[in-house]
Amino acid sequence: MRKLLWFLPFFVFLGMGVVLYKQLGTNPEYMPSALIGKPVPDFTLVSLQTNRVEDQSSLPKQAYLINFWATWCPTCEMEHAYLRELAQQGVPIVGIDYKDDSNKAQQWLATKGNPYQLVVTDELGKFGLDMGVTGAPETFVVNSKGIIVYRHQGDLNSTVWQEMKGYLK
């Protein structure tokens, strides 16, 4: 039994090596979403532009992006110009102003431009919680049937878009 204890560090080291080897080549930033393959959760949120209550019926009928953003988020500011480019190319984007002050958000969009077809406020973060959002920015691709098919955490840029646009069908 004592001789077996001498080999214990070797087996621990071997086990750790197997675990680390299995992780080689995987994206360390990838976090799967439990919502992939499921419809967008039900919501009733207030429009930032009109103060009307919006729900699923307000969402685009074709494939679109849902982008969670906020004025307090420096990365959101970095991605905003690229979102405007996508909107100019005809990509429909729904903006969710996430845990933010509505007045600041309105001023921000007036100053920087509004790439969104619809902007709703999620001041308490409940819809973000339902979507599994861990922070802003976060972007989801929703297909024409209303099913979430892709999730990206972090800024949306040209490199990310090359992978993401294939899901926008």
Residue, then its C-alpha position, 0 to 999 in steps of 0.5 A: m500500500r505504501k508503494l502505491l502512495w509513491f505513485l499517487p503524484f504521478f497519477v494526479f499529474l497524468g490525470m491533469g495532463v489528459v484534461l489539459y490535452k483535451q482542451l487544446g484547440t478549443n476556444p477559451e472564450y466560448m460559452p455555450s448558450a442553453l437557448i441555442g435551438k430555442p425561441v427568443p423568450d417572451f418579453t414585454l419591454v418599453s421602447l426607448q424611442t416611443n415609450r410603447v410596450e413591445d413584445q415578440s410581435s414587434l420583432p422582425k419577421q426575417a433573420y436578425l441580430i439581438n444586441f445587448w448594449a449599454t452606455w456604461c460599456p466601453t466595448c459597446e462604444m467600440e462596436h457601435a460603428y461596426l453595428r452602424e455599418l451592418a445596419q447600412q448593409g441591411v442587417p436587421i438589428v434589435g437593440i436591448d439597452y441593458k441595465d442602463d439609464s434611458n435618458k443617457a441611452q437616448q442621448w448616446l444614440a442621438t449622438k452616435g447614430n442608431p443602427y437598431q430597427l427597434v430599441v427596448t430598455d431592460e433596466l432591471g436586466k430580467f430579459g438579459l437574465d432570461m437570455g443568459v446574458t453575462g454582460a454587455p455587449e452580447t449578440f444573438v443571431v435569430n433565424s426567420k423562424g424566431i429560433i436563436v442559432y448563435r451567441h457571441q459574447g464581446d464586441l461584434n467586429s469584422t472578424v466575428w462577423q465573418e463567422m456570424k453572418g453564416y448563421l443569419k439565414 
